[in-house]
Amino acid sequence: MFNESNLLGTGSFSSVYKGMLPGRKIFATKVFKLELDGAFKSFETECEILRNIRHRNLTKVISSCSTFDFKALVLEYMPNGTLEKWLYSHNYFLDILQRLDIMIDVACALEYLHHGYSVSVAHCDLKPSNVLLDDDMVAHVSDFGIAKLLGVGESIAQTRTIATFGYIAPEYGLEGLVSTKCDVYSYGIMLMETFTRTKPTDARFDGGLSLKCWVVDALPNAIVQVLDANLLTQDIEHNNAKVQCVSSLMQLALNCSADSPEERMIMKDVLVSIKKIRLRYVENCK
C-alpha cells in the first residue's frame, strides 16, 4: 500500500496514501515521517483536535494507528483531490459558482473552528492544497498538524513559524503570534487566489509587488485584469455579473487580509458576507 503508485500527496511531516478495505471501501492513510523533528508533535496535535471536532466541512478521521516507530491516521477518502489541483491542472475547471461554494464551505469550517467549538482552534496552515473535495465537490479543510487549540479566554499563542510562505499573517511570520485572525488572513489570500488563479508565490510578485497589491491596484474598475480569464465567456451580460461578483469578493478578501489583525473581519461575518455575494450573483444572472 505504501508505495509511489498509491501516493496521494506529501506534506511537511507526512505522506498520504490511497488504500482499500474488503468490499472495495477506499480510504486515505496519512503516515507521519517520524524521522523528522516535529512529526511526533504533529501527529499528537492532529489526534487531539480531530478526535473532538465534527463538521461536514472538516476531514473525517476513521481511525488511528500508533506504535513506537509508526504513527498514522486513517481518513475519509476525497476522490476529487485538492482545490489546488482543480485551480492549476489544465484538464480541470471550476466555474464561478463552484469556486464560490468551495470558499463558502471553507468559511463554514473556519467559522466552526473559531466560534462553534468549546475552545477556539486556529488551523494555522490554510491553503488550496489543504482543501479536499469529495464526490459532490463539497470542500473539507484538512491537515491539522500545526493547528493550535486556544484555551478558554486565550486569544493569542506564540509558536515557531512553520506555516506556508505566501499565506502567513504578518504577526505570525514576524513574531510567531497565532490567533484565529491568522486564519482569516490566510482565507483572504486564498479567496484572491481562487478567483484570480494566481498563487501568492507567483514569480511576478518580485520587487515589492504582492498578490494583495496586484488586487488593490485592479479595484474597482480594472478587476477583469486580475480575474481568471477562464471564467469569462461570450455572454457579455453574464461576464458583467461575474466581474461585479469577483469585485465584491476581492474587497472581502482585502478586508480579511488587512495587515493589522484588529482590522480583519471575524469568520462569522465573513461567512455572512460571502453568502450574500453568492445570492446577489445568482440574482444578477437570472
URNOR-V203046 format. One line per field, one symbol per residue. ss: DSSP state (@ for helix, = for strand, . for the rest). phi: phi as a letter, one per 30 degrees, with the letter a starting at -180 (. if undefined). burial: + if it has 24 or more other ideal C-beta (glycine too) atoms within 12 Angstrom, else -. A space follows every 50 residues. Layout:
ss = ???
phi = ???
burial = ???
This chain:
ss = ...@@@====...========...========......@@@@@@@@@@@@ .......=..======....======.....=@@@@@@.......@@@@@ @@@@@@@@@@@@@@@@...===.....@@@===.....===......=== ......==...........@@@@@@.==.@@@@@@@@@@@@@@@@@.... ..........@@@@@@@@....@@@...@@@....@@@@@@@@@@@@@@@ @@@@@@....@@@...@@@@@@@@@@@@@@@@@@..
phi = .dbedcdclbbdbabcbdbbcejidcbccccddddcdjdddddddddddd dccbadcceccdabbbbecbbacccddcdcicdedddcddcbacdddddd ddddedddddddddbccdbdccdibdaedccccdeciddbdbicdcdbdc deiccbbcaddbdcejcddeddddbidcbdddddeddeddddddcchbdd ceddccijdbeddddedddccbdddcdeddddbdddddddddddddeddd ddedddcedddddddcdedddddddddddddddddd
burial = -------++-+++++++++------++++++++-----+-+++++++-++ --+-+-+++++---------++++++++-+++++-++------+-+-+++ +++++++++++++++-+-++++++++++++++++--++++++++++++++ -----++-+--+++-++++++++---++++++++++++++++++++++++ ---------+++-++--++---++-+++--+---------++++++++++ ++++++++--+--++++--++-+++-++--+-----
